[in-house]
Amino acid sequence: MAVAGLAPTSRGTNEAADAGTPRRGARDRRRDRRAAAKLSGPAYVTRAIPPYEILDEERLLRIEAAADRILAEVGIEFRGDDEALRLFRQAGAGGEGITCTFEPGMLREILRTAPAEFTQHARNPARSVKIGGPHMAFAPAYGSPFVMDLDRGRRYGTLEDFENFVKLAYMAPWLHHSGGTVCEPTDIPVNKRHLDMVFSHLKYSDKAFLGSITAPERAEDNIEMARIVFGAERVERDCVIMGNVNVNSPLVWDGTMTGAIRAYAAANQGSVIVPFILGGAMGPVTTAGAIAQALAETMVGCALTQLVRPGAPVIFGNFLSSMALRSGSPTFGTPEPAVGSLVVGQLARRLNLPLRCAGSFTTSKLPDAQAMQESAMSMLSAVQSGANFLLHSAGFLDGLLSMSYEKFVLDVDQCGALHSYLAGVAVDDNALALDAFAEVGPGNHFFGCAHTMANYETCFWDSELADNDPFETWEDAGGKDAATRANARWKAMLADYQAPPLDVAVEAELTDFIARRKAAMEDAWY
C-alpha cells in the first residue's frame, strides 16, 4: 500500500517469534512501540485494490437516462437564492419561476472543468490529503446533537465534547481528516458556534478539516479564519477548507446550502455535495430510483460550483438510507443502501469526480454487536465503491443522533484494519516465501524460521482493542467486553494528548477575529 506523509504503525501478532520471551513481554514491547509512534499514521491511503464494478454498461445507462428525465421533465427547485437561479438560467437551464430544468448532457458539460483529483492542504503539510483517483481519506462522523459514553450516558453535546473528539481524531493514526461538526456544541449559540468549532480544529489538530455550511456568512467567517492561518494568497491558490452541503431532497436546493456552495467555490475552496435520501420518505423505496434521484440532485450541486468558479474543487457525495416501513423509523447500515453505494461509485467515476460515500452507519443505541455489524456492512461498501472521502468513518451511533466515545475508538480500530485490507496482496519474492519452505521442509512449523523472524512485526494487522487471549486469560483479566475496553482506550488517548504547535501570533489573530465577530451579533439559539 502506497501512503503519503508519515509511516503507518501496524504490527504483527506472532508472539511466538520472540523465542524464549514471555508472551506478555512481547506484547508490552509492541505497545511501547505504538505509544512512541501513535500519531504516525499515513496522511491518506492509496488503494492497491480496485473498486467493485457491480453494474454493466446497459444498466448504468438506464440509471443515467432516468436521472436525465428527472432533470428535464420534473426539474430542481432553487428556494431563496436568486443568484443560483441566475447562474443556471445564464448557462441554459429551462423551467419557470424557481424551477430549473436541464437538457440531457448540459450538466455533464459544465462538470468537465471540475478537477478529478485535488489536495486539501492541512496546517501540517505532512498531513495534507489527496482526494480523488485511488486516494482515500477517513474522517469522523458529522452532525450529531447528542454525545454518549458508558459513564454518563446520552446527553447534549458541548464544546468540551467537541474539543475532545477533535483531539481523539488528531490522536487516531487511522483517521486522516479532522472532520467538521463532529458533534453539535449546544452550549454555544447557533450563530456563533461555527467560530468555536473551526478554532478547535485549528488549535487542537493539524489535520485537514471542514468548515460551516449553516449560513453563507458563517461559511465566509470560516474561510476568513483559514486565510488568517494559511495566508490569503495560499487560500486563493489551494484548497485548505471544505464544506459538506446537503440537498433538501427530493429535488430542492435551499438557499442556505447553495449560498454556502457559492461562498466556498468563489474562494476556490472545496464543496462536498450530498443528497440525503431516506428511501420511502425523501426518495423512492427502490434502490435504482433513489440512485437516479441522487445522481440528478448531486450533478446540479456540483455544477453550481463550476458556474461560480470553473476548476473549484468539488466532491460528488451520496447518502442513501432505508426505512423500517412499518414504523417509519430510519435504518442505517442495511444491505440495500450498501449495494447502492457501489453503483454510485461507478456513476461518480463516469463523471470523473471524486466520491464521498457511506461510512460507519448504524441505528444501534449502544456500541454493541448491532452497531459494529451495521457499520462494517456500510463501511466496506464505501471502501469497495471507490470512495475518496469517507465522512462518518468513526463515532456514528443512534442513527447519527449520537456521537459515541466508545464507538469512535472501535471504528478507528476498524479503519486501521481497512488500511491493511486496501493494501491488497503482495506477490514478490518475500511474500511467496520460497526460502521459508526450503528452510522448514515438510511436517515442521514456521514459528522460528528466518522468514517469520524477518516479517512477524508487520505481517498481520494488530488490533488495538480486540482480545485474542485464551478464555481463561481473558476471564482472569476481568472479562471485559469490547465497549469496556474502548472506554478505557479513549480516556487513555485524551490523557496522552498533546496539542500540535500553533504560531502564537496566528492564534492571537484568530481569537481576536472570533471576539470581534461574536461581539457584532446577538446570541441566537435556533
Buried (B, 14 or more C-beta within 10 A) or exposed (E): BEBBBBEBBBBBBBBBBBEEEEEEEBBEBBEEEBEEBBBBBBBBBBBBBEBBBBBEEEEBEEBBEBBBEBBBEBBBBBBBBEBBBEBBEEBEBBBEEBBBBBEEEBBBEBBEBBBEBBBBBBBBEEBBBBBBBBBBBBBBBBBBBBBBBBEEEBEEBBBEBBBBBBBBBBBBBBBBBBBBBBBBBBBBBBBBBBBBBBBBBBBBBBBBBBBBBBBBBBBBBBBBBBBBBBEEEEBEEBBBBBBBBBBBBBBBBBBBBBBBBBBBBBBBBBBBBBBBBBBBBBBBBEBBBBBBBBBBBBBBBBBBBBBBBEEBBBBBBBBBBBBEEEEEEBBBBBEBBBBBBBBBBBBBBBBBBBBBBBBBBBBBBBBBEBBBEBBBBBBBBBBBBBBBBBBBBBBBBBBBBBBBBBBBBBBBBBBBBBBBBBBEEEEEEEEEBEBBEEBBEEEEEBBEBEBBBBBBBEBBBBBBBBBEEEEEEEEEEEEBEBBBBBBBBBBEBBEEBEEBEBEEEBBEBBEEBBEEBBEEEEEEEE
